[in-house]
Amino acid sequence: MTNSSITLKSRVDFDSDDGRHTGTVVGLLRDINNGRGIALVEIDHELPGVVHQVAIDQLHVRYPHVA
């Protein structure tokens, strides 16, 4: 899967300083300073509603969302 296939409710994973994280995309936005795509990712096994802002180009789709 490519980064262009990332949509709301996509299951994704990414690496951070704290290790590898898996979660669900709950929002998409664009950085007003540089135009970079940003995803709001709700991480598995964290409190509901806590999201991380992750650059879309750092995400890997685990499997596509099926409506």
Contacts in CASP RR format, 6 or more apart in sequence:
PFRMAT RR
TARGET T0000
AUTHOR 0000-0000-0000
METHOD contacts of the structure
MODEL  1
MTNSSITLKSRVDFDSDDGRHTGTVVGLLRDINNGRGIALVEIDHELPGV
VHQVAIDQLHVRYPHVA
1 60 0 8 1.000
1 61 0 8 1.000
1 63 0 8 1.000
1 64 0 8 1.000
2 61 0 8 1.000
3 56 0 8 1.000
3 57 0 8 1.000
3 59 0 8 1.000
3 61 0 8 1.000
5 61 0 8 1.000
5 64 0 8 1.000
6 12 0 8 1.000
6 25 0 8 1.000
6 28 0 8 1.000
6 39 0 8 1.000
6 56 0 8 1.000
6 59 0 8 1.000
6 61 0 8 1.000
7 25 0 8 1.000
7 28 0 8 1.000
7 65 0 8 1.000
8 25 0 8 1.000
8 26 0 8 1.000
8 27 0 8 1.000
8 28 0 8 1.000
8 65 0 8 1.000
9 24 0 8 1.000
9 25 0 8 1.000
9 26 0 8 1.000
9 65 0 8 1.000
10 24 0 8 1.000
10 25 0 8 1.000
10 61 0 8 1.000
10 64 0 8 1.000
10 65 0 8 1.000
11 22 0 8 1.000
11 23 0 8 1.000
11 24 0 8 1.000
11 61 0 8 1.000
11 62 0 8 1.000
11 63 0 8 1.000
11 65 0 8 1.000
12 22 0 8 1.000
12 23 0 8 1.000
12 24 0 8 1.000
12 25 0 8 1.000
12 39 0 8 1.000
12 41 0 8 1.000
12 54 0 8 1.000
12 59 0 8 1.000
12 60 0 8 1.000
12 61 0 8 1.000
12 62 0 8 1.000
13 20 0 8 1.000
13 21 0 8 1.000
13 22 0 8 1.000
13 23 0 8 1.000
13 59 0 8 1.000
13 60 0 8 1.000
13 62 0 8 1.000
14 20 0 8 1.000
14 21 0 8 1.000
14 41 0 8 1.000
14 54 0 8 1.000
14 58 0 8 1.000
14 59 0 8 1.000
14 60 0 8 1.000
15 21 0 8 1.000
15 58 0 8 1.000
16 52 0 8 1.000
21 41 0 8 1.000
21 43 0 8 1.000
21 44 0 8 1.000
21 52 0 8 1.000
22 43 0 8 1.000
22 44 0 8 1.000
22 62 0 8 1.000
23 41 0 8 1.000
23 42 0 8 1.000
23 43 0 8 1.000
23 44 0 8 1.000
24 41 0 8 1.000
24 42 0 8 1.000
24 44 0 8 1.000
25 39 0 8 1.000
25 40 0 8 1.000
25 41 0 8 1.000
25 59 0 8 1.000
26 40 0 8 1.000
26 41 0 8 1.000
26 42 0 8 1.000
26 49 0 8 1.000
26 51 0 8 1.000
27 39 0 8 1.000
27 40 0 8 1.000
27 51 0 8 1.000
28 37 0 8 1.000
28 38 0 8 1.000
28 39 0 8 1.000
28 40 0 8 1.000
28 56 0 8 1.000
29 37 0 8 1.000
29 38 0 8 1.000
29 40 0 8 1.000
30 36 0 8 1.000
30 37 0 8 1.000
30 38 0 8 1.000
31 37 0 8 1.000
31 38 0 8 1.000
36 55 0 8 1.000
36 56 0 8 1.000
36 57 0 8 1.000
37 55 0 8 1.000
37 56 0 8 1.000
37 57 0 8 1.000
38 53 0 8 1.000
38 54 0 8 1.000
38 55 0 8 1.000
38 56 0 8 1.000
39 53 0 8 1.000
39 54 0 8 1.000
39 55 0 8 1.000
39 56 0 8 1.000
39 59 0 8 1.000
40 51 0 8 1.000
40 52 0 8 1.000
40 53 0 8 1.000
41 51 0 8 1.000
41 52 0 8 1.000
41 53 0 8 1.000
41 54 0 8 1.000
41 59 0 8 1.000
42 48 0 8 1.000
42 49 0 8 1.000
42 50 0 8 1.000
42 51 0 8 1.000
43 50 0 8 1.000
43 51 0 8 1.000
43 52 0 8 1.000
END
